[in-house]
């Protein structure tokens, strides 16, 4: 029984060791990818900042485009929810946090008497809501690991079509914001309708004497604003996707590091248990040998030392009268 238990423990140790190698490799891969994702997010921020500044200048310059993306609904009958999560698991609470926030927004829309339209980016959110019978308006996969601007444009164009056509009256964006390597938080922001040009003019960076609003725009401020607003929507979505990708890799790195540490701890525990089983087996075998030797001695009715009889046979001292005395042989061995 002890030998069988030892074999089982050896197989478990080998399995844990193999798992540890896999989680360690995934940890190193995630650590490399999170650095690249952070660089991409930082490189995309100047574009988003600049296009926001231009729109603020247009608003301060008197542009008041009657763009459909600025339409403020009188009543919200249907809410669009964009949920950005991952295509894969093993990333700790990353996917679950986005899913919980999306469910909370769904419940809020139902309480307010509004319908919903789910726009899901990521296989995990798609599988979760589809399995539970939710109506999914649009779903996209294969974008979470390394999103491109074309991916953001594809999703943004579809969302803008739904909003301008009146299919949804408000759109909420749910994603995981990347703050630092140790901090990522689930964020819910209004995506559409955009802020009015008046609020952009008063809330932007054009308060310093209005100097930034003295540019001349061709063909007109309204025409430029009409063209820039869709690009602004795309840039916002692209920035959210990049933040979500960096957050996913950071969460996966932490999760795989914890799994590697747990595997090492479990391996140490199983090794100690196996050593204990081996020691018990050895002790049992010794006791069986000693017990068998004593039983044989009792059967012979002799007080001789059987182990000594085996090591020092009596024929080595054939002529000595005390050759049968074990004390004699012990003294002359």
Secondary structure, 3 states (H helix, E strand, C coil): CHHHHHHHHHHHHHHHHHHHHHHHHHHHHHHHHHHHHHHHHHHHHHHHHHHHHHHHHHHHCCCCCCCHHHCCCCCCCEEEEEEECCCCCCCCCHHHHHHHHHHHHHHHHHHCCCEEEEEEECHHHHHHHHHCCCCEEEEECCCCCCCCHHHHHHHHHHHHHHHHCCCCCEEEEEEEEECCCCCEEEEEEEEECCCCHHHHHHHCCCCCCCHHHHCCCCCCHHHHHHHHHHHHHHHHHHHHHHHHHHHHHHHHHHHHHHHHHHHHHHHHHHHHHHHHHHHHHHHHHHHHHHHHHHHHHHHHCCCCCHHHHHHCCHHHHCCCCCCCCHHHHHHHC
